[in-house]
Amino acid sequence: IKKVTANNLDKRIAFVTSVLKKPYAERLFKKFSIYNVQLEVVNPDFMGGNIMIGDLLTVRDIINHFKKIDVQYEMILLPSSMFTNGFDLIGESLFNICKELQTDVQLIPCDRIMT
């Protein structure tokens, strides 16, 4: 995250996380002095809103979240564990986020919680 954000200090950047991971992400951002990134907790509406794991978020969950809020981000950072070969768990391409939100999307390498 620090590598991606260091070259984009002038951009408004969001990092997508889950309710479960938000406290961990906040501690991590503080530990590594990452202050130019806003944490955005996206609810897994596709799963009925009761799943707390970000790996089960869909592209549509992310798009719907960002369309509801009153902030336009220039870059959205997503955990790579949400995608397999660029597609979410229902087969929608992560590039749809770029197209519909007209923003840059970067995947942050990470391991899946479940395999």
N, C-alpha and C positions, 0 to 999 in steps of 0.2 A: 504494500500500500504506500509506504513511504517513497519508494522509487517512482511510482506513477504520479503521486501528488507533488513531489519535489520539482518536477518539470512543468507543473501546471498550477503554480501558486496564484495566478491571476484568475483562475476559473472557479466557478461555483460547482462544488463536487459533492455528490451524495454516495454513501455506502449503504447498500441494502443489507439488512440483518433481520433476524427474527426476534420475537419477544424473549425467547429463551436465551439467545446469544447477546442481547443488547448490553447487559451489565459487563460481560466479558469484553466485548468490543470497546466499551467506554474505558475500562481499565487499561486495555492494550493501547488505545489511542493516547491516553495520558502518559503511560510509561514511555512510549516512543515519540512523544511530543508531536502528535499529529492533530493539529488544531484547525486546519483548513478544510476539513471534511465533516459534513453533516450526516449523522446516523439517521437513517429512515427505516423504521420498523414497518414492514409490509405484512399484512395479514393474509393467511392462506385461504382466501375465499373459495377457491376451487374445491378445497377439502372440507368446506363447511365452516371454516374459521376456528376449528378446534384443534388443529395440529400446530405444534409450536416449533417445528423443525424447518429451518430455511431451505433445506435441500428439497422440500416438497412444494416450494413456491413455484408457480407457473409464470410464464411470460405475461399472460393476461393479468394475473394478480399484480405484477409489477407495473404494467401499463396503467391499469385502473387506479392504483395507488397514486401514481405521479400525476394523473389527470385530475384527481380530486384535490390535491394540495395546491396552494397558491404560490408555489416557488418553481421557477424554471431553472433546472440544473444544466450546466454545460457538459457535465460528465457524470455518468453513473457507474459505480464500481459494484460488481457482482461476484459472489463466491463462485469459483469454477465448479464446485461440487453440485451446483443446481443443474448442470447441463451435461449431456453426453453427446459428443461430436457437434456441439452448437445447438442442441435441441433440448427442451425441457421434458418433463415426465409424460406429457401428453403429445409430444411431437411438434410443438411450435418453436420456430427458430428465434434465437435471441436477437437476430437482426431486425425482427419486427419491433423491438423496443427502440432501436435507432430510428427506424422509419416513422413510427407513430409519434414518438416524443421529440423527434428531431434533435437528438443529442448523441454524444459519443458514449459508447459502452466499453468498459474494460473488464476483463475477467481477472480476478485475483486468485492465483493458484492456492488450493487448499484440498484437504482430504475430506471424503464423505464421512458423515457420522455413521451411516449404515451402508452396507454393500449388498 
